[in-house]
Amino acid sequence: MKIDKSLMISISGIRGLLDKGMNPETVSRFTAAYALGLKTGRVVVGRDTRSSGPYLMSAVFSSLRFMGFDVVDLGIVSTPTVEIMVKELKAEGGIIITASHNGPSWNALKFLDSNGEFLPPEEIDRIKQLVESDKHLFSEPDSYGKYQKNDDGNIIHIEKILKLDCLDVEKIASSGIKAVVDCVNGAGSKIIPLLLEKLGVATVELYTDMNAPFPHVPEPTPVNLTDLASAVREEKADIGFACDPDADRLVLVDENGFVCSEELTLSLAAEFVLTSKRGPVVTNLSTTRLIDDVARGYQVPLHRSSVGEANVIALMKETDAVIGGEGNGGVIYPEVHYGRDAMTGIALILQFLTNQGLSLGEKLKIMPRYHIMKEKRSYEGDFSDLAKKSQKIFRGEVNSVDGIRIDMDEGWIHLRMSNTEPVIRVIAEARSEEAAKNILRKADKLF
């Protein structure tokens, strides 16, 4: 099979536009190639709310069952819920049908191993090579796989969070917190309100209708969360929570309706964890320097990996990190599971603010202030040429583990090919907005 060049194939999954490479044929062949790397057994499958999901899910089910695998249908659930249920059910693997923050014209397959974790790069390469080969991926099985529906994912996921030693549910409940949630009518629309109910948090549901995705651009960045900001002010709420369609990223809104950068989420969660448990912290090269300040304040090492959840998790395991994640709002707390998890992030941050007796706005005032700016640029040339040119424009400490990051006294810049879109990501951060803009203006010379 010739793979459509529009497909984005990386450790973040197999992602594509529905009118091009992402279709039942593509899904069937990639699913079969993935399954050939598994032992016999069962595979857990879940999806987000986009309208193409049921049809691509049918292709996944048919392919797996034809190959003799039993399938467990979790229905519409978050990505971290699927990850948890793979281990809970002792499955051979898992498949999540979601294009995460991409719009409704996109969809994707995310493959999990038996630990409920994303596949390493070499496994993705194996799958890609099989799909591209002339090999017949289907053969008649000794017996066809069975189908099972399982609706326990949300409850099991929430129970794992509530059992955390660092959580005091009674203390959170007694604080009288009121929250507004924007789940972009995605996979977090049931689990997040249910978690908040269990934590005793009064909740106003803004966008939690799973039958009507997506009421706004689904990526949870400040520019897309104006409705949530307004609702927090109108409801006189204490905090707002927003996630992406598969609920592995979390963004916060303070009591004044100020939408925080998604970069703040991991730093807050990490600071809370470090108050009671010291150890290494891991994040990626695109994440704010605020996390460096947090780690330095608790005298623990900070390690940076390539962008991508699998890369962060690999380094977390290597360094025995107590917490990690990515600056896109992805919190990874091993006490729950190795995966980005908006629900875990919500619980940790609510406990932190409750313990400190501070509102989110009050906490923001006493934290170091950085300005991070993220842009996407089209580029059809050789990335190595771009990297060489960037070192002539920017002078500083160079890290080329993932694209190129250059740290300077005034801030830093990171340029890399996206794992999820056919663009180059350009990220700059500095102490002031003007300084960050100035770094981006210099980067304009590269394109």
Legacy VTK file of the C-alpha trace (Angstrom):
# vtk DataFile Version 3.0
C-alpha trace
ASCII
DATASET POLYDATA
POINTS 447 float
0.000 0.000 0.000
1.290 3.421 -0.890
0.883 5.678 2.146
-0.618 9.064 1.347
2.096 11.670 1.910
-0.371 13.809 3.856
-0.411 11.289 6.729
1.552 12.368 9.792
3.285 9.259 11.160
5.147 9.666 14.448
5.216 8.543 18.068
2.131 10.731 18.465
0.151 8.381 16.217
-1.015 8.007 12.632
-2.834 11.238 11.873
-4.465 12.497 8.707
-7.204 14.415 6.946
-10.373 12.492 6.185
-10.468 13.576 2.542
-6.936 12.334 1.972
-5.033 9.635 3.847
-7.250 8.881 6.844
-9.980 6.421 5.857
-11.167 2.859 6.683
-8.655 1.305 4.282
-5.765 3.115 5.932
-7.102 2.294 9.390
-7.520 -1.403 8.597
-4.006 -1.848 7.277
-2.325 0.115 10.081
-4.386 -1.769 12.667
-3.366 -5.102 11.156
0.310 -4.115 11.064
0.091 -3.064 14.719
-1.663 -6.311 15.698
1.036 -8.455 14.062
3.376 -7.177 16.787
1.072 -8.407 19.578
0.529 -11.764 21.206
-2.940 -13.226 21.084
-5.382 -11.754 23.554
-7.518 -8.666 23.792
-7.102 -5.078 22.647
-8.815 -2.126 24.316
-10.287 0.554 22.029
-11.689 4.024 22.767
-12.420 7.188 20.823
-13.235 10.861 21.099
-16.459 12.504 19.897
-15.654 13.507 16.325
-18.210 12.298 13.800
-15.771 10.090 11.873
-14.961 8.120 15.029
-17.658 5.392 14.850
-16.772 4.510 11.248
-13.036 4.294 11.822
-13.700 2.392 15.039
-15.671 -0.203 13.064
-12.664 -0.706 10.810
-10.442 -1.186 13.864
-12.833 -3.724 15.379
-13.211 -5.686 12.128
-9.467 -5.852 11.543
-8.652 -6.976 15.071
-11.425 -9.562 15.290
-10.614 -10.992 11.846
-7.058 -11.510 13.149
-8.361 -13.393 16.181
-8.097 -10.619 18.787
-10.871 -9.963 21.267
-11.814 -6.286 21.409
-12.977 -4.300 24.410
-15.030 -1.284 23.366
-14.734 1.534 25.917
-16.826 3.870 23.774
-16.166 7.592 24.100
-13.470 8.003 26.729
-10.356 10.085 27.269
-6.957 8.997 26.018
-5.619 8.515 29.566
-8.660 6.380 30.408
-7.813 3.977 27.574
-4.216 3.862 28.805
-5.354 2.960 32.320
-7.823 0.346 31.127
-5.199 -1.508 29.084
-3.365 -2.336 32.307
-6.549 -2.758 34.327
-7.841 -5.405 31.918
-4.416 -6.963 31.327
-4.835 -6.394 27.604
-2.169 -6.895 24.964
-2.524 -3.325 23.791
-4.842 -0.460 23.030
-5.928 1.811 20.205
-7.280 5.323 20.654
-9.145 6.928 17.770
-8.572 10.637 18.211
-6.816 13.480 16.461
-6.392 15.228 19.810
-6.305 19.014 19.306
-6.817 18.884 15.526
-10.159 19.934 14.039
-13.036 17.654 12.955
-11.637 17.094 9.456
-8.771 15.145 11.059
-8.637 11.820 12.829
-5.888 9.503 14.016
-4.880 6.194 15.529
-2.810 6.129 18.704
-1.283 2.745 19.496
-0.516 1.512 23.029
1.590 -1.354 24.339
0.565 -3.756 27.114
1.538 -1.147 29.727
-0.951 1.309 28.252
1.876 3.494 26.958
2.634 4.878 23.510
4.793 2.766 21.254
8.487 3.664 20.878
9.759 5.030 17.540
11.115 1.668 16.389
7.670 0.067 16.716
6.079 2.867 14.710
8.747 2.313 12.048
7.940 -1.427 11.997
4.249 -0.702 11.505
4.925 1.807 8.751
7.200 -0.599 6.875
4.596 -3.355 7.061
1.863 -1.075 5.754
4.052 0.028 2.854
5.085 -3.521 1.989
3.300 -5.885 -0.381
2.816 -8.332 2.479
-0.688 -9.698 2.986
-1.474 -8.624 6.529
-4.644 -10.697 6.917
-4.928 -14.469 6.986
-7.730 -16.753 8.085
-7.608 -17.113 11.886
-8.228 -20.304 13.833
-11.122 -18.431 15.427
-12.462 -14.910 15.183
-12.150 -12.472 18.059
-14.988 -11.613 20.391
-16.534 -8.210 21.067
-17.125 -6.846 24.569
-18.524 -3.476 25.676
-17.068 -1.993 28.847
-18.455 1.170 30.445
-16.291 1.115 33.577
-13.410 3.228 32.283
-14.387 6.578 33.790
-15.148 5.140 37.234
-11.929 3.122 37.403
-9.899 6.123 36.246
-11.461 8.404 38.878
-10.990 5.828 41.628
-7.266 5.655 40.864
-7.017 9.430 41.229
-9.045 9.568 44.455
-6.799 6.923 46.044
-3.700 9.114 45.716
-1.968 9.596 49.073
-1.418 13.278 48.293
-5.161 13.973 47.952
-7.399 15.057 50.825
-10.863 14.942 49.284
-12.584 16.268 52.408
-10.274 19.265 52.486
-10.963 20.097 48.831
-14.716 19.670 49.339
-14.747 21.900 52.432
-13.014 24.726 50.551
-16.218 25.533 48.658
-14.598 25.778 45.229
-16.773 26.494 42.217
-15.475 25.578 38.760
-16.542 26.017 35.140
-15.487 23.320 32.683
-15.014 23.476 28.918
-14.434 19.996 27.524
-15.002 21.221 23.944
-17.825 18.612 23.890
-15.118 15.984 23.654
-14.105 12.815 25.472
-13.630 14.581 28.808
-17.260 15.704 28.934
-18.400 12.977 31.342
-15.315 12.163 33.346
-14.308 15.702 34.330
-17.695 16.754 35.785
-17.899 13.379 37.544
-14.415 13.792 39.040
-15.256 17.293 40.270
-18.468 15.982 41.817
-16.463 13.323 43.685
-14.094 16.053 44.901
-17.000 18.112 46.202
-16.465 20.931 43.714
-19.547 22.841 42.518
-19.426 22.610 38.746
-20.865 24.617 35.881
-20.671 22.665 32.618
-20.029 24.920 29.641
-19.267 22.587 26.728
-19.927 18.971 27.737
-22.409 17.846 25.080
-20.747 14.873 23.401
-23.272 14.978 20.571
-22.114 18.383 19.338
-18.345 18.565 18.814
-16.637 21.111 18.547
-18.156 24.474 19.610
-14.855 26.266 19.108
-11.390 25.527 17.757
-10.481 22.479 19.843
-6.893 23.278 20.829
-7.045 24.599 24.429
-5.027 27.764 24.006
-6.004 31.195 25.378
-7.299 32.519 22.049
-9.822 29.651 21.866
-11.117 29.888 25.428
-12.864 33.267 25.502
-16.249 31.654 26.260
-14.788 29.892 29.281
-13.198 33.106 30.515
-16.538 34.915 30.258
-18.384 32.070 31.995
-15.954 32.072 34.935
-16.595 35.782 35.454
-20.363 35.543 34.977
-20.700 32.553 37.317
-18.364 34.137 39.882
-16.441 30.886 39.822
-13.091 30.274 41.477
-11.451 28.510 38.572
-12.005 27.309 35.017
-10.767 24.079 33.458
-10.387 23.394 29.735
-9.148 20.295 27.949
-8.648 19.142 24.389
-10.937 16.595 22.646
-9.195 13.547 24.142
-8.616 15.140 27.578
-4.892 14.619 27.963
-4.152 18.369 28.062
-5.342 20.843 30.699
-5.551 24.638 30.679
-6.575 26.838 33.615
-8.572 30.060 33.946
-8.290 32.082 37.143
-11.151 33.652 39.119
-10.789 36.911 37.182
-11.332 35.195 33.846
-7.648 35.321 32.930
-6.786 32.388 30.674
-3.402 31.021 31.684
-0.863 29.792 29.215
-1.028 26.023 28.908
2.600 26.120 30.057
1.521 26.906 33.621
-0.303 23.605 34.212
2.713 21.311 34.540
4.664 23.801 36.666
1.830 24.057 39.201
1.343 20.300 39.358
5.086 19.724 39.697
5.414 22.257 42.503
2.620 20.537 44.416
4.165 17.067 44.038
7.593 18.352 45.082
6.222 19.790 48.316
5.868 16.250 49.631
8.072 14.099 47.425
11.453 15.218 46.111
12.882 13.755 42.944
13.742 14.480 39.312
11.320 16.260 36.995
11.165 15.623 33.243
9.719 17.750 30.465
10.407 18.405 26.788
12.536 20.997 25.038
9.539 23.185 24.162
8.436 23.774 27.756
8.738 27.015 29.732
11.696 27.932 31.935
9.209 28.243 34.789
9.589 24.499 35.331
13.353 25.064 35.747
12.596 27.578 38.495
10.283 25.114 40.238
12.859 22.315 40.146
15.634 24.639 41.291
13.505 25.854 44.181
13.203 22.304 45.493
16.810 21.449 44.613
15.924 18.603 42.269
17.234 17.944 38.752
15.234 18.846 35.662
15.726 16.769 32.520
14.495 17.622 29.021
13.582 15.158 26.288
12.434 15.391 22.694
8.808 16.473 22.233
6.321 13.609 22.401
4.733 11.771 25.288
6.661 8.555 24.641
9.965 10.450 24.751
9.086 12.154 28.028
7.973 8.882 29.618
11.131 7.065 28.530
13.271 9.721 30.207
11.030 9.741 33.294
11.612 6.016 33.734
15.324 6.370 33.086
15.691 9.096 35.742
13.024 7.774 38.160
11.187 11.110 37.918
8.429 11.873 40.424
6.477 13.899 37.861
6.825 14.971 34.263
4.905 16.160 31.267
4.802 18.660 28.463
4.200 22.383 28.311
1.059 21.925 26.236
-0.854 21.252 29.461
0.088 17.581 29.718
0.716 16.324 33.270
2.242 12.848 33.721
2.089 11.553 37.293
3.388 7.965 37.613
1.374 7.352 40.793
-1.699 7.214 38.511
-0.123 6.033 35.252
2.520 6.978 32.704
0.458 9.195 30.445
-0.645 12.810 30.060
-3.827 13.187 32.041
-6.026 16.289 32.389
-8.057 14.685 35.189
-5.005 13.951 37.315
-3.807 17.503 36.665
-7.129 18.907 37.910
-6.951 16.925 41.166
-3.322 17.846 41.896
-3.843 21.541 41.233
-7.051 21.750 43.274
-5.257 20.147 46.218
-2.289 22.497 45.837
-4.404 25.641 45.825
-6.483 24.333 48.739
-3.385 23.525 50.782
-1.927 26.966 50.143
-5.186 28.755 50.848
-4.773 30.736 47.647
-6.894 31.353 44.593
-5.276 30.683 41.234
-5.031 34.424 40.592
-3.262 34.962 43.905
-0.845 32.131 43.149
-0.043 33.616 39.749
1.005 36.899 41.360
3.779 35.258 43.355
5.142 33.062 40.560
7.941 34.124 38.181
6.522 35.618 35.005
7.517 34.452 31.543
6.034 35.158 28.141
5.998 32.273 25.701
4.874 32.621 22.099
4.159 29.743 19.723
3.852 29.951 15.962
3.584 27.552 13.037
5.464 28.124 9.806
5.337 26.402 6.449
8.756 25.201 5.302
9.584 22.843 2.460
13.377 22.986 2.639
15.929 20.855 4.461
15.602 21.335 8.220
19.380 21.018 8.691
19.816 24.157 6.569
17.312 25.943 8.765
19.189 24.832 11.886
22.496 26.143 10.533
20.958 29.504 9.635
19.375 29.807 13.085
22.772 29.525 14.784
23.981 32.508 12.805
21.040 34.610 13.977
20.912 33.414 17.595
23.968 32.994 19.811
23.698 30.779 22.858
23.675 27.224 24.184
22.531 24.829 21.444
20.532 21.643 21.977
19.861 19.605 18.847
18.181 16.559 20.424
14.861 17.564 18.844
15.098 20.153 16.091
17.167 22.947 17.541
16.781 24.890 20.772
19.048 27.847 21.518
19.161 29.236 25.066
20.286 32.852 25.414
20.464 35.289 28.319
17.332 37.076 27.103
15.317 33.890 26.473
15.241 30.874 24.188
13.940 29.679 20.853
13.008 26.174 19.725
12.404 25.163 16.112
11.245 21.662 15.216
9.153 19.715 12.749
5.700 19.030 14.173
4.669 15.459 15.026
1.008 16.245 14.370
0.853 18.820 11.559
2.855 19.453 8.344
4.516 22.568 9.769
7.557 23.779 11.666
6.827 24.887 15.205
8.594 28.043 16.323
8.521 28.665 20.079
10.131 31.600 21.845
10.140 32.601 25.494
11.495 35.552 27.435
10.844 37.510 30.614
8.783 40.122 28.764
6.307 39.958 25.917
8.323 42.420 23.859
11.512 40.378 24.279
9.687 37.214 23.167
8.287 39.059 20.149
11.764 40.291 19.310
13.073 36.715 19.244
10.266 35.731 16.865
10.950 38.748 14.641
14.547 37.596 14.309
13.297 34.102 13.461
11.309 35.588 10.541
14.626 35.816 8.667
14.720 32.023 8.538
11.586 31.688 6.392
LINES 1 448
447 0 1 2 3 4 5 6 7 8 9 10 11 12 13 14 15 16 17 18 19 20 21 22 23 24 25 26 27 28 29 30 31 32 33 34 35 36 37 38 39 40 41 42 43 44 45 46 47 48 49 50 51 52 53 54 55 56 57 58 59 60 61 62 63 64 65 66 67 68 69 70 71 72 73 74 75 76 77 78 79 80 81 82 83 84 85 86 87 88 89 90 91 92 93 94 95 96 97 98 99 100 101 102 103 104 105 106 107 108 109 110 111 112 113 114 115 116 117 118 119 120 121 122 123 124 125 126 127 128 129 130 131 132 133 134 135 136 137 138 139 140 141 142 143 144 145 146 147 148 149 150 151 152 153 154 155 156 157 158 159 160 161 162 163 164 165 166 167 168 169 170 171 172 173 174 175 176 177 178 179 180 181 182 183 184 185 186 187 188 189 190 191 192 193 194 195 196 197 198 199 200 201 202 203 204 205 206 207 208 209 210 211 212 213 214 215 216 217 218 219 220 221 222 223 224 225 226 227 228 229 230 231 232 233 234 235 236 237 238 239 240 241 242 243 244 245 246 247 248 249 250 251 252 253 254 255 256 257 258 259 260 261 262 263 264 265 266 267 268 269 270 271 272 273 274 275 276 277 278 279 280 281 282 283 284 285 286 287 288 289 290 291 292 293 294 295 296 297 298 299 300 301 302 303 304 305 306 307 308 309 310 311 312 313 314 315 316 317 318 319 320 321 322 323 324 325 326 327 328 329 330 331 332 333 334 335 336 337 338 339 340 341 342 343 344 345 346 347 348 349 350 351 352 353 354 355 356 357 358 359 360 361 362 363 364 365 366 367 368 369 370 371 372 373 374 375 376 377 378 379 380 381 382 383 384 385 386 387 388 389 390 391 392 393 394 395 396 397 398 399 400 401 402 403 404 405 406 407 408 409 410 411 412 413 414 415 416 417 418 419 420 421 422 423 424 425 426 427 428 429 430 431 432 433 434 435 436 437 438 439 440 441 442 443 444 445 446
